[in-house]
Amino acid sequence: MSRQLRALPKAHLHVHLESTLRPDTLTELGGIAPPPRFDGFAAFLTHNAAVRECLRSAADFARVAYEFCADSAADGVRYAELTVTVAAHAARLGVAPSVPLDGVLAGLRAGMRDFPVVVRVLLDHSRRRPLSWAEATVDLAARTPEVVAFGLAGDEATPLAPYADLIAAVPAVPMVHHAGETAGPGSVREVVELGRAVRIGHGFRALEDPALVAVLRDRRIPLEVCPSSNVVLGLVPSLRAHPLPALAEAGVVVTLNTDVPSIAGVTLTDEYESVRTVFGWSDSELAGLARAGVEASFAPPAIKDELRAGIAAWLESSPGPSGR
């Protein structure tokens, strides 16, 4: 007897816009479909580039954002931070970075009006793209209330040094960088020491460096862990081999996310179900995982209070015949 995981109020902190497209939406916008499996991370990047090409107008971005709200609410997600790479989209379309962002925000506003979910935006930038694109992105982040953070993504082996001055110049913008997914623990240490990271996308390879694990634990820097994505993209051999439990046991703040849900074929509820069945976590431990997501989020205090209360109520409810 287990509590319904879809009913557990959840915060979703690491999810990319392009990888949330419904199959029918992807077909309508571009006529492509996800391959049945990926032969390594490079194949995923090729597919992801093709998906991006399907987004051609502000209306397309609005549609995807609106559908994200609908799907999130149906999955029991009550707060989310959606990652969008606006400068790359803008360069591809020959428009200002504000154009795709305005489309996303329009879709989110409509979605939040129609569904019980609150969604904010995290703007990211690939490290291999021009520094001027990052500057434009940070400028948008600083003057757009719905944007809660900025982060560097892309090839984690690319040094962060060219962005150091930009990162230091915007202390009011929280930094949430990708690291420790495709590159080793050194990339995690770099975003902590040079990147001013207050939260880290992925970061699971930090486990290879005990001293770094201690830094993450002592500074309470949360990791956005995405087990199914890591397995599907060939970065971890299986869910059972995933280091999430070891990170939690070491005292690191771990949050649970999907990263690329349409690619991995999972919802956030599915991720919680995997933690329950594969790692044997109890409902109390799953509630703690959900609380970690709330506390690591940039949600306003009132929304955090509401989510805390919802998680507590879920845990106090009677278990049912189905865990889903």
C-alpha positions as CSV (number, residue, x, y, z in Angstrom):
1,M,0.0,0.0,0.0
2,S,1.6,3.3,-1.1
3,R,0.4,6.8,-1.5
4,Q,-0.4,8.1,-5.0
5,L,2.8,9.8,-6.3
6,R,0.9,11.9,-8.8
7,A,-0.9,13.5,-5.8
8,L,2.4,14.5,-4.2
9,P,2.9,18.2,-4.8
10,K,6.1,18.5,-6.6
11,A,8.6,21.2,-7.7
12,H,10.3,20.6,-11.1
13,L,13.6,22.5,-11.3
14,H,15.5,21.0,-14.3
15,V,13.6,20.7,-17.5
16,H,14.4,22.0,-21.0
17,L,11.7,23.6,-23.2
18,E,12.6,21.8,-26.4
19,S,12.5,18.4,-24.6
20,T,8.9,18.9,-23.4
21,L,7.2,18.9,-26.8
22,R,4.3,16.4,-27.0
23,P,4.7,13.9,-29.9
24,D,1.7,15.3,-31.8
25,T,3.0,18.9,-31.3
26,L,6.4,17.9,-32.6
27,T,4.8,16.3,-35.6
28,E,2.6,19.2,-36.4
29,L,5.4,21.8,-36.0
30,G,8.2,19.9,-37.8
31,G,7.2,16.4,-38.8
32,I,9.9,14.7,-36.8
33,A,9.7,12.2,-34.0
34,P,12.2,11.1,-31.3
35,P,14.3,8.0,-32.3
36,P,13.6,4.9,-30.3
37,R,17.0,5.2,-28.6
38,F,20.1,7.3,-28.7
39,D,23.6,6.0,-29.5
40,G,25.3,8.3,-27.1
41,F,25.1,11.9,-26.1
42,A,26.1,13.2,-29.6
43,A,23.1,11.6,-31.2
44,F,20.9,13.3,-28.6
45,L,22.4,16.7,-29.5
46,T,21.7,16.1,-33.2
47,H,18.1,15.3,-32.5
48,N,17.8,18.3,-30.1
49,A,19.0,20.6,-32.8
50,A,16.3,19.2,-35.2
51,V,13.6,19.8,-32.5
52,R,14.8,23.4,-32.1
53,E,14.4,24.0,-35.8
54,C,10.7,23.2,-35.4
55,L,10.2,26.3,-33.2
56,R,9.8,29.1,-35.8
57,S,7.6,31.8,-34.2
58,A,6.6,33.3,-30.9
59,A,3.3,31.4,-31.3
60,D,5.2,28.1,-31.4
61,F,7.0,29.0,-28.2
62,A,3.7,30.0,-26.6
63,R,2.1,26.7,-27.6
64,V,4.9,24.6,-26.1
65,A,4.9,26.6,-22.9
66,Y,1.1,26.4,-22.5
67,E,1.2,22.6,-23.0
68,F,4.0,22.3,-20.5
69,C,1.7,24.0,-17.9
70,A,-1.1,21.6,-18.8
71,D,1.1,18.5,-18.6
72,S,2.9,19.6,-15.4
73,A,-0.4,20.3,-13.6
74,A,-1.7,16.8,-14.6
75,D,1.4,15.3,-13.2
76,G,1.1,16.9,-9.8
77,V,3.8,19.5,-10.4
78,R,2.7,22.7,-8.6
79,Y,5.8,24.8,-9.3
80,A,8.4,24.5,-12.1
81,E,11.4,26.4,-13.5
82,L,11.6,25.9,-17.3
83,T,15.0,26.3,-19.0
84,V,15.0,28.2,-22.2
85,T,18.0,29.1,-24.5
86,V,16.6,32.3,-25.9
87,A,19.8,33.8,-27.5
88,A,20.4,30.7,-29.6
89,H,16.8,30.6,-30.7
90,A,16.9,34.3,-31.5
91,A,20.1,34.0,-33.6
92,R,18.6,31.0,-35.5
93,L,15.4,33.0,-36.3
94,G,17.1,36.4,-36.9
95,V,15.2,38.1,-34.1
96,A,15.9,39.8,-30.8
97,P,16.2,37.4,-27.8
98,S,13.1,38.9,-26.3
99,V,11.0,37.5,-29.1
100,P,11.2,33.8,-28.1
101,L,11.1,34.7,-24.5
102,D,7.9,36.8,-25.0
103,G,6.3,33.8,-26.7
104,V,7.3,31.5,-23.8
105,L,6.0,34.0,-21.2
106,A,2.7,34.4,-23.1
107,G,2.2,30.7,-23.1
108,L,3.1,30.4,-19.4
109,R,0.7,33.2,-18.4
110,A,-2.2,31.5,-20.3
111,G,-1.2,28.1,-18.8
112,M,-1.0,29.4,-15.3
113,R,-4.4,31.0,-15.8
114,D,-5.9,27.6,-16.9
115,F,-4.1,25.1,-14.7
116,P,-3.0,24.9,-11.0
117,V,0.7,25.4,-11.6
118,V,3.2,28.2,-11.2
119,V,6.1,28.3,-13.8
120,R,9.1,30.6,-13.9
121,V,12.0,30.7,-16.4
122,L,15.7,29.9,-16.2
123,L,17.7,31.3,-19.1
124,D,20.7,29.3,-20.2
125,H,23.6,29.8,-22.6
126,S,25.9,27.2,-24.3
127,R,29.5,27.8,-23.4
128,R,30.6,27.4,-27.0
129,R,28.3,30.2,-28.2
130,P,29.5,33.9,-28.4
131,L,30.0,35.8,-25.2
132,S,27.8,38.6,-26.5
133,W,24.8,36.1,-26.6
134,A,25.4,35.4,-22.9
135,E,25.5,39.1,-22.2
136,A,22.2,39.6,-23.9
137,T,20.7,36.7,-22.0
138,V,21.9,38.0,-18.6
139,D,20.5,41.4,-19.5
140,L,17.1,39.8,-20.1
141,A,17.3,37.8,-16.9
142,A,18.1,40.9,-14.9
143,R,15.1,42.9,-16.2
144,T,12.4,40.2,-16.6
145,P,10.5,39.3,-13.3
146,E,9.5,35.9,-14.5
147,V,13.2,34.9,-15.0
148,V,14.6,33.5,-11.8
149,A,18.2,32.5,-12.8
150,F,20.9,32.3,-15.5
151,G,23.1,29.3,-16.2
152,L,25.8,28.1,-18.5
153,A,25.2,24.8,-20.3
154,G,26.6,23.1,-23.4
155,D,30.0,21.4,-23.4
156,E,31.0,21.2,-19.7
157,A,34.6,20.6,-20.6
158,T,34.7,24.2,-22.1
159,P,36.4,26.4,-19.5
160,L,34.1,28.9,-17.6
161,A,36.9,31.5,-17.4
162,P,35.7,33.7,-20.4
163,Y,32.4,34.2,-18.5
164,A,33.9,35.0,-15.1
165,D,33.7,38.8,-15.5
166,L,30.1,38.6,-16.7
167,I,29.1,36.3,-13.8
168,A,30.7,38.6,-11.3
169,A,29.0,41.7,-12.7
170,V,25.5,40.5,-12.0
171,P,25.3,39.5,-8.3
172,A,21.6,39.9,-8.2
173,V,21.0,37.1,-10.8
174,P,21.3,33.6,-9.3
175,M,23.6,31.3,-11.1
176,V,22.5,27.7,-11.9
177,H,25.1,26.0,-14.2
178,H,25.2,22.6,-15.8
179,A,28.2,20.6,-14.6
180,G,29.1,17.0,-13.6
181,E,26.9,15.4,-16.3
182,T,29.2,14.9,-19.3
183,A,32.4,16.2,-17.6
184,G,34.0,15.1,-14.3
185,P,34.0,16.6,-10.8
186,G,36.4,19.3,-11.9
187,S,33.5,20.9,-13.9
188,V,31.4,20.9,-10.7
189,R,34.2,22.5,-8.7
190,E,34.6,25.2,-11.4
191,V,31.0,26.3,-11.3
192,V,31.1,26.5,-7.5
193,E,34.4,28.4,-7.3
194,L,34.3,30.5,-10.5
195,G,30.6,30.3,-11.5
196,R,29.0,31.4,-8.3
197,A,26.5,28.5,-8.6
198,V,23.8,28.4,-6.0
199,R,22.4,25.2,-7.5
200,I,23.9,22.8,-10.1
201,G,22.3,21.1,-13.1
202,H,23.1,17.4,-12.8
203,G,26.3,17.4,-10.8
204,F,26.2,13.7,-10.1
205,R,29.9,13.1,-11.0
206,A,30.9,15.1,-7.9
207,L,30.7,11.8,-6.2
208,E,34.0,10.9,-7.7
209,D,35.7,13.6,-5.5
210,P,35.0,13.2,-1.7
211,A,36.4,16.6,-0.9
212,L,34.0,18.2,-3.4
213,V,31.1,16.2,-2.0
214,A,32.0,17.7,1.4
215,V,31.9,21.2,-0.1
216,L,28.5,20.6,-1.7
217,R,27.2,19.2,1.6
218,D,28.6,21.9,3.8
219,R,27.5,24.8,1.6
220,R,24.1,23.1,1.0
221,I,24.4,23.6,-2.8
222,P,21.5,21.5,-4.3
223,L,22.0,19.2,-7.3
224,E,19.3,18.9,-9.9
225,V,19.5,15.1,-10.5
226,C,17.8,13.6,-13.5
227,P,18.2,9.8,-13.4
228,S,16.2,8.6,-16.4
229,S,17.8,11.2,-18.7
230,N,21.3,10.1,-17.5
231,V,20.5,6.5,-18.4
232,V,18.8,7.2,-21.8
233,L,21.6,9.4,-22.9
234,G,24.2,6.8,-22.0
235,L,25.8,8.6,-19.1
236,V,24.9,6.0,-16.5
237,P,24.5,2.3,-17.3
238,S,21.2,1.8,-15.5
239,L,18.8,3.3,-13.0
240,R,20.0,0.9,-10.3
241,A,23.6,2.1,-10.9
242,H,22.7,5.7,-10.6
243,P,24.5,7.6,-7.8
244,L,21.5,9.5,-6.5
245,P,21.2,7.4,-3.3
246,A,24.9,7.7,-2.6
247,L,24.8,11.4,-3.0
248,A,21.8,11.6,-0.6
249,E,23.5,9.3,1.9
250,A,26.6,11.6,1.7
251,G,24.4,14.5,2.9
252,V,24.3,16.4,-0.4
253,V,21.0,18.1,-1.2
254,V,19.4,16.2,-4.0
255,T,16.4,17.2,-6.0
256,L,14.6,15.0,-8.6
257,N,13.9,16.2,-12.1
258,T,13.4,14.9,-15.7
259,D,15.7,17.1,-17.8
260,V,14.4,15.8,-21.2
261,P,11.0,14.2,-20.5
262,S,9.9,13.8,-24.0
263,I,13.2,12.1,-24.9
264,A,13.4,9.9,-21.8
265,G,9.7,9.1,-22.0
266,V,9.1,9.9,-18.4
267,T,7.1,12.3,-16.2
268,L,8.3,13.6,-12.9
269,T,5.9,11.2,-11.2
270,D,7.6,8.4,-13.2
271,E,11.0,9.6,-11.7
272,Y,9.5,9.4,-8.2
273,E,8.1,6.0,-8.9
274,S,11.6,4.8,-10.0
275,V,13.2,6.1,-6.8
276,R,10.5,4.2,-4.9
277,T,10.8,0.9,-6.8
278,V,14.5,0.8,-7.8
279,F,16.0,2.3,-4.6
280,G,13.3,1.3,-2.2
281,W,12.6,4.7,-0.8
282,S,9.7,5.1,1.6
283,D,6.9,7.6,1.3
284,S,8.6,9.6,4.1
285,E,11.8,9.7,2.1
286,L,10.0,10.6,-1.1
287,A,8.3,13.5,0.7
288,G,11.7,14.6,1.9
289,L,12.9,14.6,-1.7
290,A,9.9,16.7,-2.7
291,R,10.6,19.1,0.1
292,A,14.2,19.4,-1.1
293,G,12.9,20.5,-4.5
294,V,10.7,23.2,-2.9
295,E,13.5,24.5,-0.7
296,A,16.0,24.6,-3.6
297,S,13.6,26.4,-5.9
298,F,13.3,30.2,-6.4
299,A,9.6,30.1,-5.6
300,P,8.2,33.0,-3.6
301,P,7.7,32.3,0.1
302,A,3.9,32.0,-0.1
303,I,4.2,29.3,-2.8
304,K,6.9,27.4,-0.8
305,D,4.6,27.5,2.3
306,E,1.7,26.1,0.2
307,L,3.9,23.3,-1.2
308,R,5.3,22.4,2.2
309,A,1.7,22.2,3.6
310,G,0.6,20.0,0.6
311,I,3.6,17.6,1.0
312,A,2.8,17.3,4.7
313,A,-0.9,16.6,4.0
314,W,0.1,14.0,1.4
315,L,2.3,12.2,3.9
316,E,-0.5,12.3,6.5
317,S,-3.0,10.8,4.1
318,S,-3.8,7.1,4.1
319,P,-2.0,4.9,1.6
320,G,-4.0,3.5,-1.3
321,P,-4.0,0.4,-3.4
322,S,-1.9,2.0,-6.2
323,G,1.3,4.0,-5.9
324,R,0.7,6.0,-9.1
